[in-house]
């Protein structure tokens, strides 16, 4: 099983939904590990390239914009960066 990158529990069943809410309350995409609240505030470009939900950036005409409901935008005070493909899930096992 894969471990929650925020320090919580594990997903036991591969048939479960890809939207995970860990026992530590962190919500993330099971397939690529992105913070669910960041992806929901923006669009599927904020999933990692290895994720089946990812949309390549060049396929979207609109530029990224600051989203007040995005925790990463709020922390940065500007539009947040796209997540880097950091090897999740293998890097968190």
C-alpha positions in Angstrom: 0.0 0.0 0.0 1.0 3.6 -0.5 1.4 6.0 2.4 -0.1 9.5 2.7 2.7 12.1 2.0 1.4 14.3 4.8 2.3 11.7 7.4 -0.9 9.8 7.9 -2.2 6.4 6.9 -2.3 4.0 4.0 -4.8 3.1 1.3 -5.5 -0.6 1.6 -7.8 -1.3 -1.3 -6.9 -0.5 -4.9 -10.6 -0.5 -5.8 -11.2 2.6 -3.6 -11.7 6.1 -5.0 -8.6 8.1 -6.1 -9.7 11.0 -3.9 -8.2 10.2 -0.6 -8.9 11.8 2.8 -6.2 10.5 5.2 -6.8 10.0 8.9 -4.6 13.1 9.3 -7.3 15.0 7.3 -5.0 15.7 4.3 -6.9 15.3 1.1 -5.0 14.2 -2.0 -5.1 12.4 -5.3 -4.1 8.8 -4.8 -2.5 8.5 -8.2 -0.2 11.5 -8.1 -0.2 12.8 -4.6 -1.3 16.4 -5.3 -3.2 18.3 -2.7 -6.8 17.9 -3.7 -7.7 21.5 -2.7 -5.1 22.9 -5.1 -6.4 20.8 -8.0 -10.0 21.7 -7.2 -9.2 25.4 -7.0 -7.6 25.3 -10.5 -8.0 22.5 -13.0 -6.5 19.2 -14.0 -3.2 20.8 -15.1 -2.4 20.8 -11.4 -2.2 17.0 -11.4 1.2 15.6 -12.1 2.1 14.4 -15.6 2.1 10.8 -14.5 -1.5 11.0 -13.4 -4.4 9.9 -15.5 -6.3 13.0 -14.5 -3.6 15.3 -15.8 -4.2 17.7 -18.7 -1.1 18.8 -20.6 -0.6 22.6 -20.1 -0.3 23.2 -23.8 -3.8 21.9 -24.3 -5.4 24.7 -22.3 -5.5 28.2 -23.7 -6.0 30.1 -20.4 -3.1 31.2 -18.4 -3.0 30.1 -14.8 -4.6 32.6 -12.4 -4.5 33.3 -8.7 -7.3 31.4 -6.9 -8.2 32.6 -3.5 -9.5 29.1 -2.5 -6.2 27.5 -3.4 -4.0 27.0 -0.3 -0.8 27.1 -2.4 -1.8 30.4 -4.0 -2.7 31.9 -0.6 0.6 30.8 0.9 2.6 32.3 -2.1 0.5 35.4 -2.5 0.4 34.8 -6.2 -0.6 32.1 -8.6 1.0 28.9 -7.4 3.4 26.7 -9.5 2.4 23.5 -11.2 3.5 20.5 -9.1 6.6 18.8 -10.2 6.6 15.2 -11.0 8.5 14.0 -7.9 8.2 10.3 -8.4 5.1 9.8 -6.3 4.0 7.2 -5.3 7.4 5.4 -5.4 9.1 8.3 -3.6 6.6 8.0 -0.7 6.6 4.2 -0.2 
